[in-house]
Amino acid sequence: MKKHIILWGLLWAFVPAIFAAEQETEAAKADEEAEFNAFISRFSWTEGPGVGKLGDVAELELPEGFKLANGDDTRTIMEAFGNIVSDQEVGLIAPESFDWFIVFEFNPVGYVKDDDKDDLNPDDMMESIKRGTEFANKERAQMGVPAMNILGWKLPPRYNDQTKLLECSIRAESEGSEILNHNTRILGRHGVMEVALVIDPEDIEATLPVFYSLLENYHFQTGQKYAEYQDGDKIAQYGLAALIVGGGAAAAAKLGLFAWLGLMLKKLWKLIVVAVVGIGAWFKKLVGGGPNVREDPS
């Protein structure tokens, strides 16, 4: 009996320490959330309801509860999250919670013919994407960032001939955490709008209807629409399959990293707000890199 009393006494002695530790953890989370919100508030957001401009090629009806960053701010946000930008970013849309977000990039490759719409081979395309990811992992290693492995399709490539919209979802994992990149390509007269949904895989089913609803209110501006093609316009040197294989591999190379970092920020509260010039040090603290992590962001 005395032994039991001693054990209970020891247990209760630890309770205040455990409670204090939990309070410190909650306080740290609150501070980091406030820091994240302060970082996001630095940018000039177009808030819904209203019309959001995506560069000079497209626009989207922005509903209430959503906000849009312009191309310059999108690049700054992406760089701060450790992503390699393409200089083709035209906007980033997120709900107020910032639990997920959408990146828009316009690639002026010209008019993409969809002659191969009935010949898309998901198995062959997946093999190409995996090979591209293996190559991208070499650059990740140089940056001190964990490798990413492609698991397969969540949604095999499918094309809507009416809306000229091509989409697919790629499943991947990094350090035991699953990543999902939902990629959409919308064909235009002078190029392709590349749309990437960055989201926790557990939330994809609930969020896709909202995502599709947003895209229903997307349209190219007059003179930029696929149906407005005229003889003499620039023709892209590839078709739909290459938009998945090339674009998909590129998305795996950078948006996979982007997704992983974004989820780390929101789910594990590891945010360290830094200037873009400090990305290398930010990487080291965020992912726990060792001495081989590059300090130079270039």
C-alpha positions as CSV (number, residue, x, y, z in Angstrom):
1,M,0.0,0.0,0.0
2,K,2.8,2.4,0.9
3,K,4.5,1.6,-2.4
4,H,1.3,2.5,-4.3
5,I,1.1,5.8,-2.3
6,I,4.6,6.7,-3.3
7,L,3.9,5.9,-7.0
8,W,0.8,8.1,-7.0
9,G,2.8,10.8,-5.3
10,L,5.4,10.7,-8.0
11,L,2.8,10.7,-10.7
12,W,1.0,13.8,-9.2
13,A,4.4,15.5,-8.8
14,F,4.8,15.3,-12.6
15,V,1.4,16.7,-13.4
16,P,2.2,20.4,-13.0
17,A,5.3,20.0,-15.2
18,I,3.3,18.2,-17.9
19,F,0.5,20.8,-17.7
20,A,3.1,23.6,-17.9
21,A,4.7,21.9,-21.0
22,E,1.4,21.7,-22.7
23,Q,0.7,25.3,-22.0
24,E,4.1,26.3,-23.4
25,T,3.4,24.2,-26.5
26,E,0.0,25.8,-27.1
27,A,1.5,29.3,-26.5
28,A,4.3,28.5,-29.0
29,K,1.7,27.3,-31.6
30,A,-0.3,30.5,-31.0
31,D,2.8,32.7,-31.5
32,E,3.8,30.8,-34.6
33,E,0.3,31.1,-36.1
34,A,0.4,34.8,-35.4
35,E,3.8,35.0,-37.0
36,F,2.5,33.2,-40.1
37,N,-0.5,35.5,-40.3
38,A,1.7,38.5,-40.0
39,F,3.9,37.3,-42.8
40,I,0.9,36.7,-45.1
41,S,-0.6,40.1,-44.2
42,R,2.5,41.8,-45.7
43,F,1.1,41.2,-49.2
44,S,-1.5,43.1,-51.2
45,W,-4.4,40.6,-51.5
46,T,-7.5,41.0,-53.6
47,E,-10.3,39.8,-51.4
48,G,-13.6,38.3,-52.5
49,P,-16.2,38.8,-53.5
50,G,-14.8,40.4,-56.7
51,V,-12.9,39.8,-59.9
52,G,-9.3,38.6,-59.5
53,K,-6.9,39.3,-62.3
54,L,-4.4,36.5,-63.3
55,G,-1.8,38.5,-65.1
56,D,-3.0,40.0,-68.4
57,V,-4.4,36.7,-69.8
58,A,-7.2,35.6,-67.5
59,E,-9.4,36.4,-64.6
60,L,-11.6,34.6,-62.0
61,E,-14.6,35.5,-59.9
62,L,-13.3,35.4,-56.4
63,P,-16.0,34.4,-53.8
64,E,-16.2,35.7,-50.3
65,G,-13.7,34.1,-47.9
66,F,-11.0,33.8,-50.5
67,K,-8.1,36.0,-51.5
68,L,-5.7,36.4,-54.4
69,A,-2.1,37.5,-54.6
70,N,-0.7,38.9,-57.8
71,G,2.2,37.4,-59.7
72,D,5.0,39.3,-57.9
73,D,3.7,38.5,-54.5
74,T,3.1,34.9,-55.5
75,R,6.8,34.5,-56.4
76,T,7.9,36.1,-53.1
77,I,5.6,33.8,-51.1
78,M,6.8,30.7,-53.0
79,E,10.5,31.7,-52.5
80,A,9.9,32.2,-48.8
81,F,8.4,28.7,-48.7
82,G,11.6,27.4,-50.3
83,N,10.3,26.9,-53.8
84,I,12.0,27.5,-57.1
85,V,10.0,30.0,-59.1
86,S,9.5,30.1,-62.8
87,D,8.8,33.8,-63.4
88,Q,5.5,32.6,-65.0
89,E,3.4,32.8,-61.8
90,V,0.4,35.0,-62.2
91,G,-1.5,34.4,-59.0
92,L,-2.1,32.5,-55.8
93,I,-5.5,31.9,-54.3
94,A,-6.2,30.7,-50.8
95,P,-9.0,30.6,-48.3
96,E,-8.8,32.8,-45.3
97,S,-7.6,29.8,-43.2
98,F,-4.7,29.2,-45.7
99,D,-5.1,25.4,-45.1
100,W,-4.6,24.9,-48.8
101,F,-3.9,27.1,-51.8
102,I,-3.8,27.2,-55.6
103,V,-0.9,28.5,-57.7
104,F,-1.5,29.8,-61.2
105,E,1.3,29.9,-63.8
106,F,0.8,30.9,-67.5
107,N,3.2,29.2,-69.9
108,P,3.2,31.0,-73.2
109,V,4.1,27.9,-75.3
110,G,1.5,28.7,-77.9
111,Y,-1.6,26.9,-79.1
112,V,-1.5,23.3,-77.9
113,K,-3.2,20.9,-80.3
114,D,-5.3,18.2,-78.6
115,D,-5.0,15.7,-81.4
116,D,-3.7,13.1,-78.9
117,K,-6.7,13.4,-76.5
118,D,-7.8,9.8,-77.1
119,D,-4.3,8.3,-76.9
120,L,-3.2,9.3,-73.4
121,N,-1.4,6.4,-71.7
122,P,-1.3,6.8,-67.9
123,D,1.2,4.0,-67.3
124,D,3.8,5.4,-69.8
125,M,3.3,8.9,-68.4
126,M,3.8,7.8,-64.8
127,E,7.1,6.1,-65.7
128,S,8.3,9.3,-67.3
129,I,7.3,11.4,-64.2
130,K,9.1,8.9,-61.9
131,R,12.3,9.3,-64.0
132,G,12.0,13.1,-63.8
133,T,11.6,12.9,-60.1
134,E,14.7,10.8,-59.6
135,F,16.6,13.6,-61.4
136,A,14.9,16.3,-59.3
137,N,15.9,14.4,-56.1
138,K,19.6,15.1,-56.9
139,E,18.9,18.8,-56.7
140,R,17.0,18.2,-53.5
141,A,20.0,16.5,-52.0
142,Q,22.2,19.5,-52.8
143,M,19.7,21.8,-51.1
144,G,19.6,19.6,-48.0
145,V,15.9,18.7,-48.6
146,P,14.5,15.2,-48.3
147,A,13.9,13.1,-51.4
148,M,10.4,12.6,-52.8
149,N,9.2,9.3,-54.1
150,I,6.3,9.1,-56.6
151,L,3.7,6.5,-55.5
152,G,1.3,6.7,-58.5
153,W,-1.9,8.3,-59.7
154,K,-4.6,9.5,-57.4
155,L,-6.5,10.6,-60.5
156,P,-5.1,9.4,-63.9
157,P,-5.0,12.1,-66.6
158,R,-8.3,13.1,-68.1
159,Y,-9.3,15.7,-70.6
160,N,-12.5,17.7,-71.0
161,D,-12.8,18.5,-74.7
162,Q,-15.5,21.1,-74.0
163,T,-13.7,23.2,-71.4
164,K,-10.2,22.3,-72.8
165,L,-9.1,21.3,-69.3
166,L,-6.6,18.6,-68.6
167,E,-6.2,17.3,-65.0
168,C,-4.5,14.6,-62.9
169,S,-3.4,14.0,-59.3
170,I,0.0,12.6,-58.4
171,R,0.6,10.8,-55.1
172,A,4.0,11.0,-53.6
173,E,5.7,10.7,-50.2
174,S,8.6,12.3,-48.4
175,E,10.1,11.0,-45.1
176,G,6.9,9.0,-44.5
177,S,4.5,11.9,-45.1
178,E,2.2,11.6,-48.1
179,I,2.0,14.4,-50.6
180,L,-0.7,15.0,-53.2
181,N,-0.4,17.4,-56.2
182,H,-3.5,18.0,-58.1
183,N,-2.5,19.5,-61.4
184,T,-4.8,21.2,-63.9
185,R,-3.9,22.5,-67.4
186,I,-6.3,24.9,-69.1
187,L,-5.6,25.5,-72.8
188,G,-5.6,29.0,-74.2
189,R,-4.9,30.6,-77.6
190,H,-1.3,31.6,-76.8
191,G,-0.4,29.1,-74.1
192,V,-1.5,27.0,-71.1
193,M,-2.6,28.1,-67.6
194,E,-1.0,25.6,-65.2
195,V,-3.0,25.3,-62.0
196,A,-1.7,23.5,-59.0
197,L,-3.8,22.7,-55.9
198,V,-1.5,22.2,-52.9
199,I,-3.3,20.4,-50.1
200,D,-3.1,17.8,-47.4
201,P,-4.1,14.4,-49.0
202,E,-6.6,13.8,-46.2
203,D,-8.5,17.0,-47.3
204,I,-8.6,16.4,-51.0
205,E,-12.0,14.8,-51.3
206,A,-13.7,17.5,-49.3
207,T,-11.9,20.3,-51.1
208,L,-12.2,19.3,-54.7
209,P,-15.8,20.5,-55.1
210,V,-14.7,23.9,-53.8
211,F,-11.7,23.9,-56.2
212,Y,-13.9,22.9,-59.2
213,S,-16.4,25.7,-58.2
214,L,-13.6,28.2,-58.3
215,L,-12.5,27.0,-61.8
216,E,-16.0,27.3,-63.1
217,N,-15.6,31.0,-62.7
218,Y,-12.2,31.1,-64.4
219,H,-12.0,32.3,-68.0
220,F,-9.4,33.6,-70.4
221,Q,-9.7,37.3,-71.4
222,T,-11.0,38.2,-74.8
223,G,-8.4,37.4,-77.5
224,Q,-6.8,34.7,-75.2
225,K,-9.4,31.9,-75.6
226,Y,-8.6,28.6,-77.2
227,A,-11.5,29.0,-79.6
228,E,-10.1,32.3,-80.8
229,Y,-7.1,30.7,-82.5
230,Q,-6.2,32.2,-85.9
231,D,-4.0,31.1,-88.7
232,G,-0.5,32.3,-88.1
233,D,-0.7,32.0,-84.3
234,K,2.3,30.2,-82.6
235,I,1.8,26.5,-82.4
236,A,3.2,24.5,-79.4
237,Q,5.7,21.8,-80.3
238,Y,4.0,19.2,-78.2
239,G,0.5,17.9,-77.3
240,L,-1.5,16.9,-74.2
241,A,0.7,14.0,-73.1
242,A,3.7,16.3,-72.8
243,L,1.8,18.7,-70.6
244,I,1.5,15.8,-68.1
245,V,4.9,14.3,-68.5
246,G,6.9,17.5,-68.8
247,G,4.6,19.6,-66.6
248,G,3.9,16.8,-64.2
249,A,7.6,16.1,-63.7
250,A,8.2,19.8,-63.1
251,A,5.4,19.9,-60.7
252,A,6.9,16.9,-58.9
253,A,10.2,18.7,-58.8
254,K,9.1,21.9,-57.3
255,L,5.5,21.8,-56.1
256,G,6.1,18.5,-54.4
257,L,8.7,20.4,-52.3
258,F,6.3,23.3,-52.1
259,A,3.5,21.0,-50.8
260,W,5.7,19.3,-48.3
261,L,7.0,22.6,-46.9
262,G,3.5,24.2,-46.9
263,L,2.1,21.3,-44.9
264,M,5.0,21.4,-42.5
265,L,4.3,25.1,-41.9
266,K,0.6,24.7,-41.3
267,K,0.5,21.3,-39.6
268,L,3.7,21.2,-37.6
269,W,4.0,25.0,-37.0
270,K,7.7,25.2,-37.9
271,L,7.4,28.7,-39.5
272,I,10.4,30.9,-39.4
273,V,9.7,34.1,-41.3
274,V,12.8,35.3,-43.1
275,A,13.8,37.5,-46.0
276,V,14.3,35.6,-49.3
277,V,18.0,36.1,-48.9
278,G,17.9,33.9,-45.8
279,I,16.2,30.9,-47.4
280,G,19.3,28.6,-46.9
281,A,19.3,29.2,-43.1
282,W,15.6,28.8,-43.0
283,F,15.8,25.5,-44.7
284,K,18.4,24.3,-42.2
285,K,16.2,25.1,-39.2
286,L,13.0,23.9,-40.8
287,V,14.0,20.5,-42.0
288,G,16.7,19.8,-39.4
289,G,19.5,19.8,-42.0
290,G,23.1,19.1,-41.0
291,P,26.2,20.9,-42.0
292,N,25.8,20.0,-45.7
293,V,22.8,22.3,-46.1
294,R,23.6,25.1,-48.4
295,E,23.4,28.6,-46.8
296,D,23.4,30.3,-50.2
297,P,19.9,30.4,-51.7
298,S,21.3,30.7,-55.2
